[in-house]
């Protein structure tokens, strides 16, 4: 019988665990689930980099930039649904005014990805 190949993610498992633990709904993390999330994240970033490089090549550029990433995300509907509104606006586009009531609100219980990265900053400012 052939030996079972072990797939190890390139992301540091302890850091992935710390990020997952930032969610207050998560108490314990199974080792298999931790590895699955780390590896899935790695595959997603590989996919995103690959699609962005295709856009970069189409525009005859050598460096991937934010505009290329935004186009790649827009072209893939499932990725666009959750990631596009979290990407920073390109510097050429003016910032839009506040959302109107006619724009669709996100489903209850969803958070912007920005909230995740701003949690640490909010805690530091609250204590001062």
N, C-alpha and C positions, 0 to 999 in steps of 0.2 A: 504494500500500500504506500502511496505517496504521502509525504508529510504535509500536514495542513499549513498553508502559508499564513503567517501572521501579518496583518496590515496594521502598521503603526502610523498614526497621523504625524505630520511634521510640526503641528502646533504643540506648545507645551501644555500637557494635560492639566497641570495644576492651575495654570492661568485660565484655561477654558472653564475649569471647575469654579474658580473665583467669579468669573463673569456670570456663569449660570446661577450661582448663589446670590447674586445681587437681586434676583427676583424673589420677593418675600414669600411667594407661594411655594417655593421649592425648599424642602427641608433636607432631604437626602437625595443623593444622586448615585444611581447604580453605575458600576464601573463600565458595563457594556454600553449603557446609554451615554455615558461621558465620552467614550471612544467613538460612538456613532455620531454624536454631535460634532466632535472635533474633526472627524473625517469628512462628514457632510459639509462642514464649513470650508474645509480645504478644497473639496470638489467644486463647491459653488464659486469660490474665488478664482479657481482655475478656469471655470466656464466663463466667468465675467471678464477675466483678463484675455482669454482667447477671443471672445466676441469683440472686445474693445480693440484688440490688435487688428482684427479684420477691418473694422471701420477706419482705423488709422492708415492701413494699407490702401484702402479705397480712396482716401483723401490725399494719398501720396505724401504722407508725413512719416517721420522716423520716431517721433515721440508721442506716446499716448497722453492725451490731456483730458480734462474734465468734459469737454464737449464730445469727445469720442466715446467716453464712458456713458454719457447721457443718451447718445444715439443708440448705443448697443443695448442699453436698458429699455429704451422705447421700443426697439424692434422685437423684444421678447416679452410678450404680454404678461405671463405670470410674474416675471421679475419686475416689470413696470408697475404692476398693481401694488406691490408693497415697498418698492425701493425708490421710485422716481421722485416722490415728494420729499424724500429725505436727503436727496443730493443737493448740494449748494447750487444756487443759481449761477450761471456763467456771468462774468463781470460785464459783458456787453448788454445783457438784458436788464432793464430797470426792474426794481423790486415792486411787485404789485401791492395795491392797497389791501386793507383787511378783506377777508372773505365775505361775500354776500350771502344772504340767507338762502338763495337759490342753489348755491353749491352744495353738493352732497357731503354730509358729515361722515367721518369714519365710524365704523361699527363700534358699539359700546364695548369697552374693555380693551381696545387697541391703543397703543401708544406709538408716538413717533420714535424713530431710532435716536433722534437727538436727545430725548428724555433720558435714555440709558447713559449717554456720555456726559450729561449735565448733572447727574445725581451727585457725584463727588463734589462738584463745584457748589451746588446748592447747600450741601451739608456744611462746607467750610464757611460760607457766608452767614448761615444761620447761627453759628456758634460765636461769631464775633460781635 
